[in-house]
Amino acid sequence: MRPFRSLLAALLALPSLARAADLPVRYTVQEKPLKTAIAGTSLTFELFRDSACATPAVHSASVLIENVTLITKLKQLTPKGDTKLPSTDELALTLTGVTAAGNLYLKVTGTGIVPIGGACQAQAAQVIAANCVDGIQNQGETDVDCGGATTCLRCAAGKSCTANGDCQSNACQAGVCLAQATCTDGFTDGTETDVDCGGMNMCPRCADGKTCTNGGDCQSSSCAGSVCQPPSCTDGVRNDGETDVDCGGTNACPRCGIHQSCAVGSDCQSGICMGGVCEP
């Protein structure tokens, strides 16, 4: 048994969405050959995804023998009549910065390393893949287990955000989710289509030139190319005082035809308005 010493590791970890973690590993070797590994001997610890350790390693660390966390001499029982097992030691080490998630296999190489139980040894510990309930801010989340370009829940009020879409309220200001968007906060948030206007809310309708998704977002009721348009007599929308679509009213639009809506006779081509409808 050896006292804990600081771990000197050069990591060659592959990029991954899994969070980097400390992973305790164990590896059994023959004791007699291990005694040839004097101080200064470097051992290579490699992690693999396959049980044969044949695919490229997903993590590698070079560690001096004297910096292995623990070397324990194991007392193994040999059943009566069986071949006596060689004296066995177990190497224990915590690898840092491991990002590969799932079941992993360890292979240790270097002077004095003669494995017992196969060169590729399964590890009981594993790194858990990042998810939306792990209590850690990872995988692009803007706060712990919420927000970001993920399938995680949107963040509640007071949580960190980078965009409106990170928040339950769809309102992110100064990197913090608001309880709700308002029509006077100076931001395009909530369901607004432009700053403090438009959208499925009680905010004012947007002026000409503001962003919109449909006519209902605009004061003119006319939205084209995602922009609120000035009212005209050809926009296919009843606006600007028209009594029917693109006709009637106190404007320069054509007068309305028979059966179209009117307010007074001057709204109609016939000059006759009865019951709010142009008549012959």
Number of C-alpha atoms within 10 A of each C-alpha: 11 11 10 12 11 9 17 12 17 12 14 15 18 12 11 15 14 18 21 20 17 15 17 16 21 19 25 23 24 19 22 15 12 18 11 12 18 13 10 11 15 17 21 17 21 22 27 23 20 16 15 15 19 10 10 11 20 20 22 22 18 19 22 18 22 21 21 20 20 20 20 15 16 13 11 11 8 11 9 7 6 7 8 11 13 14 14 19 22 19 18 16 20 16 21 18 16 24 24 26 19 12 17 24 24 24 21 23 15 17 16 19 21 19 21 19 11 13 20 22 23 23 16 12 15 19 19 16 16 20 19 18 12 12 12 15 18 20 19 14 25 24 22 18 24 28 28 23 12 16 12 17 16 24 28 21 17 14 20 24 27 18 19 25 19 28 29 20 20 23 26 29 19 10 15 22 27 25 16 15 22 19 18 11 12 12 18 22 26 23 18 27 23 21 17 23 29 28 22 12 15 12 17 15 24 27 20 18 13 19 23 27 18 18 20 17 29 27 21 22 23 24 25 13 10 16 22 26 23 17 21 19 18 12 17 14 19 20 21 20 14 26 23 21 17 23 30 29 22 12 14 12 18 16 24 27 20 16 14 19 23 27 19 18 19 17 28 27 18 15 15 18 23 14 10 15 22 25 19 13
